[in-house]
């Protein structure tokens, strides 16, 4: 329903076309992108057109995933690609906060300051998976955390 943008191209450049399944949804709407445009970036990728509102292509997706899993084309040990720009930024922020917290522990900074960094990292990850971080969970984590005296 929309043309490829810079983020789409960036993601496609990082993919292994032999192991890529591209799903073009909303084929019930006027096309803004076609299989040939995807094939230009990922010539060996499998491309399936779908319409979730009409239920078109769902069995094709199921068949493609089953074929890839059961014929060894994809294994669970492979890395995960995060393509959502917001998720990428949240992961970077969480990583920075964890590194910051670890450095503060080494400098023996006050527990309350370390807790702020860890809490922010935890909240970033919670935003990605759709879970809110409750104070009870953080209190449980920090009740077991000892900096040494």
HELIX and SHEET records of a PDB file:
HELIX    1   1 UNK A    6  UNK A   13  1                                   8    
HELIX    2   2 UNK A   17  UNK A   19  5                                   3    
HELIX    3   3 UNK A   35  UNK A   41  1                                   7    
HELIX    4   4 UNK A   58  UNK A   70  1                                  13    
HELIX    5   5 UNK A   85  UNK A  106  1                                  22    
HELIX    6   6 UNK A  111  UNK A  129  1                                  19    
HELIX    7   7 UNK A  135  UNK A  143  1                                   9    
SHEET    1   A 2 UNK A  21  UNK A  24  0                                        
SHEET    2   A 2 UNK A  46  UNK A  49  1                                        
END                                                                             
